[in-house]
């Protein structure tokens, strides 16, 4: 099983359409903290306070990172059928359950890594912004630890959902359309 997971992680690293959205989402995770904190105390928004930290951490690493990991799962699974590399994959390992399990594990690992990276960027950006505004940070406040754990777990689950959609529909455009309809409807 380990060689299959390593092969899937190699596919993930070598496919530009898979890792570029992940890298972009990490940049937006840091920008989301700056955007949320720059509007604090203005135009009827509540002032910047330590109580905002859990919501800030969840929002910055949330939707965009989850969407990028979902897209990565779709590209990793449905892309094989699009480019006909699934034939080579299933010739190398004819037991489809093992291949599917390896894809699920690889995307879940990628989701956890990207989620943790997004949270690390959010924590660093929050610390910089809060210290610049002389707002004390309390990392032990309720909700902070949960936010730091929730984002990577949700990113892994969104990746698993993406793999499932990609394998079920076998078409990147259709799987992406279904994912977008699910997200916005």
C-alpha positions in Angstrom: 0.0 0.0 0.0 2.9 2.4 0.8 4.2 2.3 -2.8 0.8 3.2 -4.1 0.4 6.1 -1.8 3.9 7.3 -2.7 3.0 7.0 -6.4 -0.2 9.1 -5.9 1.8 11.7 -3.9 4.3 11.8 -6.8 1.4 12.4 -9.2 0.1 15.1 -7.0 3.5 16.9 -6.9 4.2 16.5 -10.6 0.8 17.7 -11.8 0.8 21.5 -12.0 -3.0 21.8 -12.2 -3.1 20.1 -8.8 -0.6 22.0 -6.8 -0.9 25.5 -8.2 -4.4 26.0 -6.6 -3.0 24.8 -3.3 -0.2 27.3 -3.4 -2.5 30.2 -4.4 -4.9 29.3 -1.6 -2.1 29.5 0.9 -1.3 33.0 -0.2 -5.0 34.0 0.1 -5.1 32.5 3.6 -2.6 35.1 4.8 -4.4 37.8 2.8 -7.7 36.9 4.3 -6.3 37.7 7.8 -5.1 41.1 6.6 -8.5 41.8 4.9 -10.5 40.8 8.0 -8.4 42.7 10.4 -8.1 45.9 8.3 -11.9 46.3 8.3 -12.2 45.8 12.1 -13.5 48.9 13.9 -14.5 50.6 10.7 -17.9 51.0 9.0 -19.9 49.3 11.8 -17.6 46.3 12.1 -16.6 45.3 15.7 -13.2 46.4 16.8 -10.1 44.2 16.7 -10.0 42.0 19.8 -8.5 38.7 21.0 -12.0 37.2 20.8 -11.9 37.5 17.0 -9.0 35.1 16.8 -10.9 31.7 16.5 -13.2 33.0 13.8 -10.3 34.6 12.0 -8.3 31.4 12.0 -11.3 29.4 10.7 -12.2 31.9 8.0 -8.7 32.5 6.7 -7.9 28.8 6.2 -11.4 27.8 5.5 -13.4 28.0 2.2 -10.6 28.8 -0.2 -8.3 26.2 1.1 -11.1 23.6 1.2 -12.1 24.5 -2.4 -8.5 24.1 -3.6 -8.1 20.7 -1.9 -11.5 19.6 -3.4 -10.2 20.7 -6.8 -7.0 18.8 -6.2 -8.9 15.6 -5.4 -11.0 16.0 -8.5 -8.0 16.6 -10.7 -6.0 13.7 -9.2 -8.8 11.2 -9.7 -10.8 12.4 -12.7 -7.6 13.6 -14.5 -6.4 10.0 -14.8 -9.5 9.1 -16.9 -9.2 12.3 -18.9 -5.6 11.7 -19.9 -6.0 7.9 -20.1 -3.3 7.3 -17.5 -5.8 5.2 -15.5 -5.0 2.3 -17.8 -1.3 2.3 -16.7 -2.3 2.8 -13.0 -4.7 -0.2 -13.1 -2.2 -2.4 -15.0 0.4 -1.6 -12.3 -2.2 -2.5 -9.6 -5.2 -4.4 -10.8 -7.0 -4.2 -7.5 -9.0 -1.0 -7.8 -9.9 -0.8 -4.1 -6.2 -0.4 -3.3 -5.7 2.3 -6.0 -8.8 4.2 -4.7 -7.6 3.8 -1.1 -4.2 5.1 -2.1 -5.8 8.1 -3.8 -7.9 8.8 -0.7 -4.9 8.6 1.6 -2.7 10.8 -0.6 -5.3 13.5 -1.0 -6.1 13.4 2.7 -2.4 13.8 3.6 -2.1 16.7 1.1 -5.2 18.2 2.7 -3.8 18.0 6.2 -0.5 19.4 5.1 -2.1 22.3 3.2 -4.5 22.9 6.1 -1.7 23.1 8.6 0.3 25.4 6.3 -2.7 27.7 5.9 -3.2 27.7 9.7 0.5 28.4 10.3 0.4 31.4 7.8 -2.8 32.6 9.5 -1.3 32.3 13.0 1.8 34.2 11.9 -0.2 36.9 10.1 -2.6 37.2 13.0 0.3 37.6 15.5 1.9 40.3 13.3 -1.3 42.2 12.8 -2.5 41.9 16.4 0.9 43.0 17.8 1.0 46.0 15.4 -2.4 47.0 16.8 -1.3 46.3 20.4 -4.1 43.7 20.9 -3.1 40.9 23.2 -3.3 37.4 21.9 -4.5 34.6 24.1 -3.7 31.3 22.3 -5.4 29.3 25.1 -8.8 31.0 24.6 -11.7 28.8 23.8 -12.0 28.1 20.1 -8.4 28.7 19.1 -7.2 25.1 19.4 -10.4 23.9 17.8 -9.9 26.3 14.9 -6.3 25.1 14.4 -7.4 21.5 14.4 -10.6 21.9 12.4 -9.1 23.5 9.2 -6.7 20.6 8.4 -9.3 18.0 9.1 -11.9 19.7 6.9 -9.3 20.2 4.2 -8.6 16.4 4.3 -12.3 15.6 4.1 -12.8 18.0 1.2 -10.0 16.2 -0.6 -11.6 12.9 0.0 -14.9 14.3 -1.4 -13.0 15.5 -4.5 -11.5 12.1 -5.1 -14.9 10.5 -4.7 -16.5 12.9 -7.2 -13.7 12.5 -9.6 -13.9 8.7 -9.5 -17.6 8.6 -9.6 -18.0 11.0 -12.6 -14.7 10.5 -14.3 -14.9 13.9 -16.0 -13.1 16.9 -14.5 -15.6 19.5 -15.8 -18.6 17.5 -14.6 -17.1 16.8 -11.2 -16.1 20.4 -10.8 -19.6 21.6 -11.9 -21.3 19.3 -9.4 -18.9 20.5 -6.7 -19.7 24.1 -7.5 -23.4 23.5 -7.6 -23.2 21.8 -4.2 -21.1 24.7 -2.7 -23.3 27.5 -4.0 -26.8 26.0 -3.9 
